[in-house]
Amino acid sequence: MQSSSHKPLLSFWQLWNMSLGFFGIQFGFALQNANVSRIFSTLGANPDDLSLFWLAAPVTGLLVQPIIGYLSDNTWHPVWGRRRPFFFIGALLASIALLLMPNSASLWMAVIVLWLLDGAINVSMEPFRAFVGDKLGPRQQTAGFAMQTFFIGWGAVIASLLPTIFTHLGVSNDAGGGAIPDTVRYSFYAGGAVYFCAVLWTVLTAKETPPADLAAFRAEQQRSDGLGHALKEIFSGFAHMPKTMVQLAAVQFFTWIGLFAMWIYTTNAVAENVFGTTDAQSAAFQNAGNHVGVMFAVYSGVSALAAFILPLFARRTSRKFVHLVCLVIGGVSLFSIYAIRDLDSLYYPMIGIGIAWASILTMPYAILAGALPASRMGYYMGVFNFFIVIPQIVSGLLLGFVTKHWFAGHTVKTLMLGGVCMVVAGVLTLLVRDDAEQ
């Protein structure tokens, strides 16, 4: 591949084309985040068990992303390129899973489909992060990740609003008899189509540059063939992680505990705290689910706008400072949900969370990309995902216990804990070294 300092500057529309696939990926991801706890609860899940069912998300990331990163680093096809085969395969599998999820006949079927969906999302998502490092030099990397964040935001806005949109169109939002509402089913059907088409656009319009020495690359591929060699390479890299990556790991750990708490418990927290119900099959609970979708659309929309503003502040200050401020704003906002009883006022903390989300999706990756060797960009981006999924696994194992025994089942207090964790993550950003700004 070309050295990072000699990569050509891409036009706005080239950045657009190479990032549009993330619109589809986030469309599916947002449908999952806003509706899976609702689906689990509708099918009879106990709130104390929700975090355990959600373990599918981090565990599949832990298993899939480093392997896919390694494989995509060591792939080259004259037509498909390096990363695009993984975009396509992941999109096809994720679209199938999105069609299956709202047709789950039982709780355990829904849990199994979540494993399939998360695995497929990880197959297509991880190479997109490495794609920016492949195609863009340091001058454009922050802009590249910001463009991804823009599409992540708008994909999530539309996907999160879909159940409410379908409700206004007259589609039934009734969960009588434990059935998944039609509003949710139709939303997932639309998500499957959008996911596949958006990723296909990037596959067809974004080209990849072959390795500078293709013969040497092919020879290295032959030497690296075999599962044993692949696993050895994957695990040996942990001992040689760049220092910046280790420092960012602590920031990511506390950040993603806060986010995971929000995704798991916001529907139940709003249903109890504002709608006054814990009955997952009641009309009030389903209305709470729709309202949480709108709340998530607000934070996603804010993140889409902030994605292009934050790099301007980063150039005037530093990426570390911007990330610190954004995480603190997000943490305080998440904590404040506890005190809110008015439906419209619930949108205000989502503004702060959206600012934090824009930074979470942009600044750590921009900081990290400048510290990684180009030949192992995909692998290390996959390893970096460990520091997203490990805190989610910890959350999945412990948050149910904490909610039940520390907070007497009041999930809104779990959101408060998530807010505290996000503020801690912001403070830890002060310890990170950004090589590009030294």
MOTARA-V973678 format. One record per run of one state. SS is the DSSP state (A for helix, B for strand, O for the rest). FROM is the first residue (numbers start at 1). TO is the last residue. If there is no record, write none. Layout:
[[SS/FROM/TO] [SS/FROM/TO]]
//
This chain:
[[O/1/3] [A/4/6] [O/7/11] [A/12/19] [O/20/20] [A/21/42] [O/43/46] [A/47/53] [O/54/54] [A/55/73] [O/74/76] [B/77/77] [O/78/80] [B/81/81] [O/82/83] [A/84/101] [O/102/106] [A/107/135] [O/136/137] [A/138/168] [O/169/175] [A/176/178] [O/179/181] [A/182/205] [O/206/213] [A/214/223] [O/224/226] [A/227/240] [O/241/242] [A/243/273] [O/274/282] [A/283/316] [O/317/318] [A/319/339] [O/340/345] [A/346/360] [O/361/362] [A/363/369] [O/370/373] [A/374/384] [O/385/385] [A/386/406] [O/407/410] [A/411/431] [O/432/434] [A/435/437] [O/438/438]]
//
